[in-house]
Amino acid sequence: MPNKWNLTKEFILASQSPQRLSLLKNAGFEPIKCLSADIDEDIYENEKPEKYVARVAAQKASFVYQKEANYCIVSADTIIVAKGQIIRKAPDEDTARQNLELLSGSKHYVLTGYSVIFPDGKQITKVCKTKVFLKKITQEEKNALLASKEWENVAAYRIEGMLSTFVKSIRGSYTNIVGLPVYEVGNLLKKGLK
């Protein structure tokens, strides 16, 4: 199917994330469909954050590739690491508040593991890391952010939302914080789907 980059092969996004889909579409890459990968995302004992996100991303891609082996598969997994702790999606508002308190007034890292499996079975899995500095967040600001529900279904926050007013600086890929390092993934697709 012709597309904005004149690629000759199609790909499937192994994610139901609207943020990842939007990032890809805005960059000129449109998957033929989005599929969720039903895998165990528990963290292994003593597993380092970089190893964790790379493993989960690779497993997500492999899960979908087993069903759709004729297509290129793109997957990703994003976490936040603050003060040595891995922060994933908060199951409730209390946890979301604890996450904000951990992030407030300090630096943290956003890590996205991304994995691409090409139709020939070749798999490339890497990790993109971005450093983020947040100002000290007041209780009133925390309450407003929590009430917005922006923290639901994402790794602690949406950088493109209300939390952007707390971001003092970013070192690295902005799109990585949203959920997918577009520079890295886009270039893999441009080379691999010609």
Backbone as ProteinMPNN parsed JSONL, in Angstrom:
{"seq_chain_A": "MPNKWNLTKEFILASQSPQRLSLLKNAGFEPIKCLSADIDEDIYENEKPEKYVARVAAQKASFVYQKEANYCIVSADTIIVAKGQIIRKAPDEDTARQNLELLSGSKHYVLTGYSVIFPDGKQITKVCKTKVFLKKITQEEKNALLASKEWENVAAYRIEGMLSTFVKSIRGSYTNIVGLPVYEVGNLLKKGLK", "coords_chain_A": {"N_chain_A": [[0.852, -1.199, 0.0], [0.685, 2.191, -0.911], [2.284, 4.922, 0.775], [3.156, 7.787, 2.836], [5.942, 7.72, 2.911], [6.602, 6.19, 0.791], [6.874, 3.439, 1.224], [7.137, -0.073, 0.687], [6.205, -2.195, 2.117], [3.963, -3.262, 4.741], [3.078, -2.525, 8.196], [2.35, -3.626, 11.563], [1.159, -2.266, 14.561], [2.008, -3.234, 17.701], [0.386, -2.463, 19.977], [-2.083, -0.755, 21.893], [-2.015, 1.856, 22.421], [-3.115, 5.136, 22.188], [-1.444, 7.33, 22.062], [0.996, 6.38, 20.981], [0.135, 5.534, 18.462], [-0.732, 7.967, 17.375], [1.687, 9.426, 17.323], [3.15, 7.948, 15.415], [1.489, 8.197, 13.124], [1.523, 10.995, 12.754], [4.133, 11.275, 11.99], [4.122, 10.182, 9.524], [3.781, 7.435, 9.262], [1.649, 4.79, 9.019], [0.131, 2.208, 10.66], [-1.299, -0.944, 9.545], [-3.008, -2.108, 11.284], [-3.754, -2.149, 14.832], [-2.718, -4.113, 17.482], [-3.163, -5.656, 20.641], [-0.778, -7.001, 22.933], [-0.819, -9.811, 24.8], [0.876, -10.316, 27.397], [2.967, -11.313, 30.207], [3.792, -8.777, 32.334], [5.278, -8.506, 34.617], [7.942, -7.491, 36.774], [11.11, -8.946, 36.873], [12.999, -10.401, 39.58], [15.586, -8.375, 40.774], [15.911, -7.229, 38.265], [17.171, -4.937, 35.983], [16.125, -1.603, 35.011], [16.533, -0.916, 32.207], [16.933, -3.433, 31.042], [14.5, -4.58, 31.643], [12.498, -3.0, 30.195], [13.356, -3.453, 27.591], [13.089, -6.243, 27.373], [10.288, -6.601, 27.754], [9.238, -5.115, 25.602], [10.302, -6.601, 23.457], [9.056, -9.072, 23.894], [6.371, -8.378, 23.539], [6.352, -7.719, 20.809], [7.082, -10.204, 19.721], [4.936, -11.803, 20.519], [2.791, -10.8, 18.965], [3.878, -11.177, 16.433], [3.874, -13.943, 16.151], [1.278, -14.419, 15.451], [0.934, -12.862, 13.222], [2.876, -13.243, 11.083], [3.539, -12.45, 8.517], [3.916, -9.785, 8.404], [5.643, -6.724, 9.272], [6.336, -5.993, 12.647], [5.795, -3.633, 15.19], [6.633, -2.679, 18.418], [6.413, -1.359, 21.79], [7.461, -0.357, 25.101], [7.005, 1.654, 27.887], [8.513, 3.146, 30.703], [8.979, 4.91, 33.812], [11.745, 5.995, 35.653], [12.612, 6.783, 38.837], [14.616, 7.909, 41.405], [15.763, 5.387, 41.593], [13.586, 3.704, 41.482], [11.202, 1.847, 39.61], [8.54, 3.171, 37.835], [5.337, 2.454, 36.897], [2.132, 2.19, 35.231], [-0.312, 3.699, 37.277], [-2.493, 2.08, 39.495], [-4.479, 3.294, 40.944], [-5.737, 6.395, 42.42], [-4.365, 7.066, 44.782], [-1.881, 5.816, 44.481], [-1.033, 7.169, 42.218], [-0.721, 9.718, 43.299], [1.392, 9.257, 45.097], [3.363, 8.683, 43.216], [3.637, 11.197, 41.948], [4.633, 12.672, 44.085], [7.077, 11.485, 44.392], [8.315, 12.238, 42.016], [8.31, 14.997, 42.089], [10.101, 18.038, 42.05], [12.573, 17.014, 41.237], [14.958, 15.119, 39.216], [14.162, 12.667, 36.729], [14.041, 9.63, 34.802], [12.856, 8.684, 31.605], [12.224, 5.717, 30.093], [11.996, 3.965, 27.126], [11.516, 0.893, 25.785], [11.896, -0.427, 22.597], [10.833, -2.49, 19.91], [11.307, -4.044, 16.827], [10.137, -6.314, 14.519], [10.904, -7.74, 11.518], [9.386, -8.967, 8.427], [10.998, -11.13, 7.646], [11.766, -12.226, 9.981], [13.863, -11.107, 11.37], [14.816, -9.382, 14.275], [14.972, -6.307, 15.951], [15.83, -4.787, 18.887], [15.852, -2.15, 21.137], [16.698, 0.452, 23.562], [15.521, 3.625, 24.463], [16.447, 6.541, 26.201], [15.45, 9.243, 28.208], [16.093, 12.212, 29.985], [14.343, 13.974, 32.477], [13.51, 16.989, 34.094], [11.685, 18.117, 36.813], [9.844, 20.796, 38.333], [9.293, 21.715, 41.805], [6.297, 20.413, 42.887], [3.309, 21.759, 43.972], [0.847, 21.053, 46.578], [-1.698, 21.865, 45.781], [-1.382, 21.922, 43.006], [-0.86, 19.219, 42.527], [-3.313, 18.13, 43.299], [-4.989, 19.205, 41.312], [-3.925, 18.036, 39.018], [-4.309, 15.311, 39.545], [-7.102, 15.24, 39.682], [-7.696, 15.675, 37.047], [-7.378, 13.257, 35.815], [-5.41, 12.553, 34.035], [-3.322, 10.851, 34.544], [-4.165, 8.27, 34.252], [-3.82, 5.075, 32.735], [-1.254, 5.514, 31.708], [2.351, 5.723, 32.048], [2.655, 7.099, 34.797], [2.315, 9.912, 33.977], [1.127, 12.329, 31.483], [3.138, 13.832, 29.298], [2.394, 15.641, 27.401], [0.279, 16.924, 28.455], [-1.282, 18.5, 31.314], [0.868, 18.246, 33.055], [3.008, 19.263, 31.692], [3.396, 21.878, 32.45], [5.017, 21.739, 34.613], [7.489, 20.962, 33.833], [10.828, 21.59, 33.802], [13.103, 21.141, 32.244], [14.248, 19.086, 29.496], [16.267, 16.414, 28.527], [17.112, 14.833, 25.759], [15.044, 12.64, 23.766], [11.872, 13.951, 23.066], [9.545, 12.714, 22.037], [9.924, 10.169, 22.942], [9.166, 10.353, 25.609], [6.458, 10.692, 25.361], [5.805, 8.196, 24.451], [7.002, 6.749, 22.368], [10.053, 6.569, 20.703], [10.334, 8.39, 18.03], [12.233, 9.176, 16.101], [14.157, 7.088, 16.14], [12.591, 4.711, 15.71], [11.188, 5.4, 13.389], [13.259, 5.665, 11.499], [14.187, 3.038, 11.397], [11.95, 1.814, 10.242], [11.812, 3.135, 7.754], [14.122, 2.193, 6.531], [13.792, -0.583, 6.636], [11.344, -1.273, 5.426], [11.294, -0.76, 2.732]], "CA_chain_A": [[0.0, 0.0, 0.0], [1.494, 3.404, -0.927], [2.164, 5.761, 1.956], [3.906, 9.042, 2.743], [7.381, 7.445, 2.731], [6.729, 5.263, -0.348], [7.313, 2.119, 1.691], [6.467, -1.13, -0.078], [5.68, -3.199, 3.042], [3.101, -2.728, 5.783], [3.443, -2.956, 9.543], [1.324, -3.681, 12.604], [1.591, -1.731, 15.85], [1.645, -4.146, 18.795], [0.036, -1.58, 21.09], [-3.375, -0.069, 21.783], [-1.785, 3.21, 22.922], [-3.447, 6.202, 21.234], [-0.285, 8.221, 21.93], [1.95, 5.787, 20.033], [-0.473, 5.576, 17.133], [-0.714, 9.361, 16.931], [3.08, 9.78, 17.006], [3.507, 7.316, 14.142], [0.714, 8.815, 12.039], [2.034, 12.351, 12.545], [5.438, 11.169, 11.33], [3.94, 9.609, 8.19], [3.758, 5.969, 9.298], [0.335, 4.339, 9.478], [0.021, 0.748, 10.692], [-2.553, -1.458, 8.982], [-3.869, -2.323, 12.45], [-3.128, -2.134, 16.16], [-3.098, -5.297, 18.243], [-2.55, -5.701, 21.97], [-0.001, -8.208, 23.211], [-1.178, -10.324, 26.122], [2.064, -10.941, 27.997], [3.199, -11.042, 31.625], [4.68, -7.612, 32.424], [5.889, -8.43, 35.943], [9.382, -7.238, 36.8], [11.86, -10.041, 37.488], [13.812, -10.018, 40.733], [16.878, -7.732, 40.457], [15.967, -6.845, 36.858], [17.461, -3.52, 35.77], [15.091, -0.961, 34.197], [16.804, -1.034, 30.764], [16.692, -4.83, 30.659], [13.062, -4.819, 31.761], [11.713, -2.439, 29.081], [13.761, -4.133, 26.354], [12.484, -7.582, 27.386], [8.842, -6.499, 27.576], [8.991, -4.693, 24.216], [10.608, -7.737, 22.584], [8.024, -10.09, 24.078], [5.15, -7.879, 22.907], [6.503, -7.875, 19.354], [7.09, -11.639, 19.414], [3.569, -12.304, 20.717], [1.984, -10.44, 17.795], [4.508, -11.771, 15.244], [3.441, -15.343, 16.07], [-0.038, -14.428, 14.81], [0.954, -12.05, 12.001], [4.269, -13.38, 10.652], [3.774, -11.884, 7.189], [4.05, -8.335, 8.519], [6.562, -6.113, 10.225], [5.67, -5.699, 13.913], [6.446, -2.595, 15.999], [6.104, -2.641, 19.783], [7.159, -0.505, 22.718], [7.04, -0.336, 26.499], [7.572, 2.86, 28.499], [8.492, 3.246, 32.165], [9.682, 6.035, 34.415], [12.637, 5.574, 36.736], [12.888, 7.901, 39.743], [15.285, 7.505, 42.649], [16.004, 3.949, 41.54], [12.334, 2.946, 41.439], [10.464, 1.796, 38.342], [7.15, 3.614, 37.957], [4.479, 2.039, 35.777], [0.774, 2.734, 35.341], [-0.86, 3.687, 38.634], [-3.806, 1.423, 39.52], [-5.467, 4.123, 41.64], [-5.322, 7.786, 42.646], [-3.375, 7.124, 45.863], [-0.585, 5.471, 43.889], [-0.679, 8.289, 41.334], [-0.23, 10.806, 44.167], [2.732, 8.855, 45.556], [4.269, 8.848, 42.074], [3.893, 12.633, 41.781], [5.484, 13.107, 45.192], [8.419, 10.971, 44.094], [8.85, 12.972, 40.871], [8.31, 16.435, 42.349], [11.341, 18.736, 42.409], [13.786, 16.23, 40.988], [15.105, 14.562, 37.869], [13.844, 11.259, 36.552], [14.323, 9.141, 33.455], [11.814, 7.955, 30.886], [12.83, 4.683, 29.262], [11.121, 3.215, 26.244], [12.06, -0.208, 25.013], [11.15, -0.588, 21.347], [11.241, -3.693, 19.198], [10.768, -4.17, 15.474], [10.389, -7.604, 13.866], [10.633, -7.653, 10.085], [8.741, -10.198, 7.941], [11.948, -12.252, 7.551], [12.046, -12.724, 11.328], [14.919, -10.334, 12.033], [14.265, -8.532, 15.334], [15.852, -5.285, 16.514], [15.273, -4.281, 20.149], [16.739, -1.176, 21.778], [16.091, 1.283, 24.602], [15.761, 5.067, 24.381], [16.397, 7.096, 27.553], [15.335, 10.7, 28.257], [16.131, 12.77, 31.339], [13.342, 15.027, 32.667], [13.606, 17.711, 35.361], [10.42, 18.74, 37.197], [9.853, 21.731, 39.454], [8.576, 21.246, 42.992], [4.86, 20.488, 42.608], [2.55, 22.067, 45.188], [-0.301, 20.179, 46.835], [-2.796, 22.344, 44.94], [-1.096, 21.463, 41.641], [-1.05, 17.762, 42.529], [-4.759, 17.877, 43.342], [-5.548, 19.528, 39.995], [-3.458, 17.025, 38.069], [-4.987, 14.05, 39.861], [-8.513, 15.392, 39.321], [-7.808, 15.647, 35.579], [-7.31, 11.839, 35.417], [-4.393, 12.367, 32.992], [-2.386, 9.807, 34.949], [-4.72, 6.942, 33.99], [-3.371, 4.306, 31.565], [0.078, 5.898, 31.238], [3.389, 5.571, 33.069], [2.666, 8.217, 35.747], [1.8, 11.202, 33.511], [1.158, 12.659, 30.057], [4.005, 14.998, 29.113], [1.716, 16.584, 26.519], [-0.884, 17.441, 29.166], [-1.093, 19.505, 32.36], [2.183, 18.115, 33.683], [4.001, 20.043, 30.933], [3.653, 23.138, 33.151], [5.989, 21.485, 35.685], [8.744, 20.473, 33.242], [11.841, 22.638, 33.682], [13.939, 20.842, 31.077], [14.286, 17.719, 28.984], [17.486, 16.06, 27.797], [16.852, 13.627, 24.977], [13.881, 12.595, 22.874], [10.555, 14.309, 23.609], [8.544, 11.704, 21.661], [10.156, 9.024, 23.815], [8.388, 10.565, 26.829], [5.06, 10.475, 24.982], [5.604, 6.748, 24.391], [7.711, 6.078, 21.28], [11.097, 7.407, 20.113], [9.981, 8.393, 16.609], [13.451, 9.239, 15.282], [14.762, 5.757, 16.068], [11.671, 3.746, 15.104], [10.913, 5.841, 12.024], [14.378, 5.334, 10.617], [14.172, 1.58, 11.199], [10.878, 1.492, 9.275], [12.178, 3.646, 6.417], [15.137, 1.312, 5.958], [13.379, -1.978, 6.582], [10.092, -1.521, 4.701], [11.414, -0.286, 1.33]], "C_chain_A": [[0.887, 1.249, 0.0], [1.269, 4.226, 0.35], [3.09, 6.965, 1.814], [5.406, 8.849, 2.515], [7.634, 6.497, 1.561], [7.295, 3.906, 0.068], [6.501, 1.052, 0.968], [5.857, -2.206, 0.822], [4.885, -2.514, 4.146], [3.559, -3.217, 7.155], [2.233, -2.899, 10.465], [1.924, -3.1, 13.875], [1.081, -2.654, 16.955], [1.38, -3.331, 20.058], [-1.337, -0.982, 20.826], [-3.249, 1.382, 22.255], [-2.148, 4.257, 21.878], [-2.286, 7.168, 21.025], [0.713, 7.671, 20.912], [1.411, 5.835, 18.607], [-0.412, 6.988, 16.557], [0.693, 9.803, 16.539], [3.489, 9.212, 15.652], [2.784, 7.981, 12.973], [1.231, 10.215, 11.716], [3.369, 12.353, 11.82], [5.344, 10.504, 9.953], [3.932, 8.099, 8.115], [2.405, 5.516, 9.84], [0.271, 2.818, 9.462], [-1.286, 0.285, 10.067], [-3.542, -1.827, 10.085], [-3.038, -2.256, 13.721], [-3.643, -3.342, 16.936], [-2.437, -5.244, 19.622], [-1.837, -7.036, 22.143], [-0.271, -8.64, 24.649], [0.008, -11.073, 26.715], [2.141, -10.585, 29.482], [4.202, -9.894, 31.721], [5.28, -7.441, 33.814], [7.394, -8.213, 35.817], [10.065, -8.402, 37.503], [12.677, -9.512, 38.672], [15.186, -9.52, 40.262], [17.02, -7.327, 38.988], [16.171, -5.338, 36.731], [16.414, -2.902, 34.846], [15.296, -1.111, 32.687], [16.523, -2.442, 30.257], [15.196, -5.126, 30.649], [12.304, -4.292, 30.544], [12.084, -3.089, 27.754], [13.099, -5.505, 26.264], [10.988, -7.507, 27.09], [8.502, -6.091, 26.137], [9.218, -5.855, 23.253], [9.539, -8.818, 22.679], [6.698, -9.668, 23.447], [5.21, -8.082, 21.393], [6.425, -9.347, 18.962], [5.691, -12.24, 19.523], [2.719, -12.03, 19.475], [2.552, -11.074, 16.523], [4.09, -13.231, 15.064], [2.092, -15.468, 15.37], [-0.024, -13.772, 13.436], [2.357, -12.054, 11.385], [4.562, -12.801, 9.272], [4.032, -10.379, 7.226], [5.207, -7.948, 9.434], [5.751, -5.759, 11.478], [6.484, -4.656, 14.674], [5.803, -2.612, 17.383], [6.957, -1.715, 20.642], [6.62, -0.69, 24.128], [7.755, 0.841, 27.156], [7.429, 2.805, 30.009], [9.182, 4.542, 32.571], [10.535, 5.481, 35.544], [12.987, 6.809, 37.56], [13.472, 7.358, 41.035], [15.431, 5.988, 42.733], [14.755, 3.088, 41.456], [11.717, 2.996, 40.051], [9.017, 2.19, 38.607], [6.401, 3.212, 36.699], [3.104, 2.675, 35.96], [0.269, 2.62, 36.774], [-2.248, 3.043, 38.613], [-4.897, 2.275, 40.169], [-4.877, 5.503, 41.927], [-4.276, 7.911, 43.747], [-1.974, 6.829, 45.337], [-0.107, 6.591, 42.97], [-0.13, 9.463, 42.144], [1.179, 10.496, 44.674], [3.759, 9.025, 44.441], [4.637, 10.318, 41.874], [4.815, 13.157, 42.878], [6.924, 12.651, 44.982], [9.097, 11.792, 42.99], [9.06, 14.459, 41.149], [9.686, 16.968, 42.73], [12.619, 17.981, 42.141], [13.867, 15.782, 39.539], [14.624, 13.114, 37.878], [14.128, 10.891, 35.099], [13.092, 8.45, 32.884], [12.522, 6.987, 29.951], [11.761, 4.018, 28.412], [11.936, 2.13, 25.562], [11.23, -0.311, 23.747], [11.729, -1.776, 20.589], [10.535, -3.747, 17.85], [11.152, -5.554, 14.946], [9.979, -7.465, 12.407], [10.055, -8.973, 9.599], [9.682, -11.397, 7.83], [12.332, -12.813, 8.917], [13.143, -11.982, 12.059], [14.283, -9.38, 13.039], [15.334, -7.572, 15.854], [15.162, -4.715, 17.74], [16.286, -3.357, 20.806], [15.967, -0.394, 22.827], [16.495, 2.736, 24.371], [15.539, 5.652, 25.777], [16.386, 8.63, 27.497], [15.329, 11.15, 29.71], [15.163, 13.952, 31.426], [13.538, 15.657, 34.049], [12.267, 18.395, 35.649], [10.637, 19.729, 38.341], [9.174, 21.082, 40.659], [7.079, 21.471, 42.762], [4.113, 20.719, 43.923], [1.39, 21.087, 45.357], [-1.491, 20.572, 45.959], [-2.625, 21.871, 43.496], [-1.294, 19.956, 41.52], [-2.536, 17.421, 42.485], [-5.401, 18.123, 41.977], [-5.164, 18.468, 38.969], [-4.16, 15.69, 38.295], [-6.457, 14.107, 39.458], [-8.725, 15.314, 37.811], [-7.852, 14.223, 35.025], [-6.293, 11.583, 34.296], [-3.443, 11.206, 33.289], [-2.892, 8.401, 34.615], [-4.174, 6.352, 32.686], [-2.057, 4.771, 30.949], [1.074, 5.697, 32.379], [3.534, 6.878, 33.849], [2.083, 9.526, 35.24], [1.806, 11.288, 31.997], [1.982, 13.936, 29.914], [3.32, 16.061, 28.261], [0.5, 17.231, 27.178], [-0.518, 18.488, 30.209], [0.289, 19.433, 32.996], [3.248, 18.921, 32.957], [4.319, 21.372, 31.622], [4.648, 22.979, 34.295], [7.376, 21.134, 35.139], [9.726, 21.623, 33.045], [12.737, 22.4, 32.466], [13.885, 19.364, 30.745], [15.621, 17.524, 28.281], [17.246, 14.738, 27.082], [15.573, 13.769, 24.175], [12.58, 12.944, 23.593], [9.532, 13.215, 23.282], [8.708, 10.418, 22.474], [9.32, 9.131, 25.089], [6.904, 10.326, 26.546], [4.775, 8.972, 24.847], [6.317, 6.01, 23.28], [8.79, 7.009, 20.721], [10.982, 7.383, 18.586], [11.211, 8.439, 15.704], [14.005, 7.83, 15.06], [13.861, 4.766, 15.325], [11.386, 4.114, 13.65], [12.022, 5.5, 11.061], [14.512, 3.827, 10.387], [13.125, 1.196, 10.155], [11.231, 1.954, 7.873], [13.207, 2.745, 5.736], [14.594, -0.095, 5.707], [12.145, -2.282, 5.758], [10.118, -0.988, 3.28], [10.99, -1.39, 0.37]], "O_chain_A": [[1.773, 1.353, 0.849], [0.18, 4.212, 0.923], [3.734, 7.136, 0.78], [6.065, 9.739, 1.976], [8.763, 6.05, 1.362], [8.095, 3.307, -0.652], [5.323, 1.249, 0.673], [5.081, -3.038, 0.352], [5.102, -1.341, 4.449], [4.317, -4.181, 7.271], [1.241, -2.224, 10.189], [3.064, -3.404, 14.226], [-0.125, -2.833, 17.122], [2.06, -3.49, 21.072], [-1.707, -0.732, 19.679], [-4.256, 2.058, 22.464], [-1.561, 4.277, 20.796], [-2.147, 7.758, 19.954], [1.217, 8.417, 20.073], [2.143, 6.14, 17.666], [-0.079, 7.174, 15.386], [0.868, 10.483, 15.528], [4.1, 9.905, 14.839], [3.399, 8.291, 11.953], [1.363, 10.58, 10.547], [3.702, 13.308, 11.119], [6.361, 10.287, 9.294], [4.061, 7.531, 7.03], [2.053, 5.82, 10.98], [0.345, 2.2, 8.401], [-2.27, 1.025, 10.055], [-4.752, -1.857, 9.863], [-1.809, -2.3, 13.695], [-4.849, -3.565, 17.032], [-1.283, -4.833, 19.747], [-2.236, -8.055, 21.579], [0.02, -7.906, 25.593], [0.135, -12.288, 26.565], [1.464, -9.669, 29.948], [5.331, -10.015, 31.248], [5.743, -6.354, 34.158], [8.031, -8.688, 34.876], [9.658, -8.803, 38.593], [12.998, -8.326, 38.743], [15.852, -10.169, 39.456], [18.136, -7.105, 38.517], [15.418, -4.556, 37.313], [15.867, -3.594, 33.987], [14.345, -1.401, 31.961], [15.95, -2.625, 29.183], [14.69, -5.825, 29.771], [11.55, -5.038, 29.919], [11.228, -3.259, 26.886], [12.605, -5.889, 25.204], [10.479, -8.267, 26.267], [7.591, -6.652, 25.528], [8.423, -6.071, 22.338], [9.159, -9.413, 21.671], [5.984, -10.498, 22.885], [4.253, -8.552, 20.776], [5.772, -9.695, 17.978], [5.308, -13.085, 18.715], [2.014, -12.915, 18.991], [1.794, -11.465, 15.635], [3.968, -13.701, 13.933], [1.796, -16.498, 14.765], [-0.859, -14.079, 12.585], [2.955, -10.996, 11.188], [5.728, -12.674, 8.897], [4.332, -9.771, 6.198], [5.676, -8.74, 10.251], [4.62, -5.283, 11.378], [7.704, -4.773, 14.792], [4.579, -2.564, 17.507], [8.069, -1.341, 20.27], [5.484, -1.12, 24.327], [8.965, 1.006, 26.999], [6.369, 2.465, 30.534], [9.872, 5.177, 31.775], [10.102, 4.607, 36.296], [13.58, 7.76, 37.051], [12.903, 6.472, 41.672], [15.249, 5.386, 43.792], [14.855, 1.864, 41.367], [11.706, 4.039, 39.397], [8.352, 1.629, 39.478], [6.778, 3.578, 35.586], [2.943, 3.597, 36.759], [0.405, 1.573, 37.408], [-3.09, 3.422, 37.798], [-6.086, 2.022, 39.978], [-3.69, 5.749, 41.71], [-3.393, 8.764, 43.665], [-1.008, 7.501, 45.696], [1.079, 6.921, 42.946], [0.817, 10.124, 41.72], [2.051, 11.365, 44.678], [4.886, 9.457, 44.686], [5.803, 10.648, 41.657], [5.68, 13.993, 42.618], [7.869, 13.35, 45.349], [10.307, 12.013, 43.029], [9.896, 15.101, 40.513], [10.353, 16.428, 43.613], [13.648, 18.27, 42.751], [12.962, 16.032, 38.742], [14.675, 12.432, 38.901], [14.42, 11.758, 34.275], [12.383, 7.728, 33.585], [13.327, 7.397, 29.115], [10.74, 3.564, 28.927], [12.91, 2.404, 24.861], [10.001, -0.287, 23.805], [12.932, -2.035, 20.619], [9.329, -3.524, 17.75], [12.327, -5.921, 14.925], [8.839, -7.114, 12.104], [10.205, -9.995, 10.268], [9.24, -12.544, 7.908], [13.121, -13.754, 9.011], [13.341, -12.202, 13.254], [13.338, -8.66, 12.715], [16.456, -7.978, 16.157], [14.04, -4.217, 17.651], [17.441, -3.733, 21.008], [14.754, -0.546, 22.971], [17.661, 3.036, 24.115], [14.571, 5.309, 26.455], [17.215, 9.236, 26.819], [14.658, 10.56, 30.556], [15.16, 14.824, 30.557], [13.708, 14.953, 35.044], [11.771, 19.163, 34.825], [11.495, 19.528, 39.2], [8.556, 20.024, 40.538], [6.65, 22.589, 42.476], [4.273, 19.954, 44.874], [1.001, 20.39, 44.42], [-2.206, 19.707, 45.455], [-3.59, 21.472, 42.845], [-1.835, 19.474, 40.525], [-2.964, 16.543, 41.736], [-6.252, 17.35, 41.536], [-5.987, 18.057, 38.151], [-4.558, 15.021, 37.341], [-6.997, 13.127, 38.947], [-9.801, 14.933, 37.349], [-8.307, 14.004, 33.902], [-6.31, 10.52, 33.675], [-2.835, 10.648, 32.375], [-2.127, 7.44, 34.687], [-4.08, 7.041, 31.669], [-1.772, 4.459, 29.792], [0.682, 5.523, 33.532], [4.44, 7.668, 33.582], [1.404, 10.21, 36.005], [2.396, 10.454, 31.311], [1.562, 15.002, 30.364], [3.626, 17.247, 28.382], [-0.224, 17.994, 26.54], [0.422, 19.262, 30.028], [0.824, 20.454, 33.429], [4.286, 19.234, 33.539], [5.391, 21.936, 31.406], [5.078, 23.97, 34.885], [8.332, 21.021, 35.906], [9.494, 22.518, 32.231], [13.086, 23.337, 31.749], [13.536, 18.519, 31.57], [16.053, 18.388, 27.518], [17.186, 13.676, 27.701], [15.086, 14.874, 23.938], [12.225, 12.323, 24.595], [8.742, 12.829, 24.144], [7.749, 9.671, 22.668], [8.821, 8.125, 25.593], [6.181, 9.814, 27.401], [3.655, 8.523, 25.094], [6.262, 4.782, 23.224], [8.479, 8.125, 20.306], [11.476, 6.463, 17.934], [11.224, 7.805, 14.649], [14.285, 7.435, 13.929], [14.315, 4.067, 14.419], [11.346, 3.243, 12.781], [11.763, 5.089, 9.93], [14.906, 3.395, 9.304], [13.378, 0.357, 9.29], [10.977, 1.24, 6.903], [13.172, 2.556, 4.52], [14.901, -0.716, 4.689], [11.912, -3.441, 5.415], [9.062, -0.783, 2.681], [11.017, -1.195, -0.846]]}, "name": "protein", "num_of_chains": 1, "seq": "MPNKWNLTKEFILASQSPQRLSLLKNAGFEPIKCLSADIDEDIYENEKPEKYVARVAAQKASFVYQKEANYCIVSADTIIVAKGQIIRKAPDEDTARQNLELLSGSKHYVLTGYSVIFPDGKQITKVCKTKVFLKKITQEEKNALLASKEWENVAAYRIEGMLSTFVKSIRGSYTNIVGLPVYEVGNLLKKGLK"}
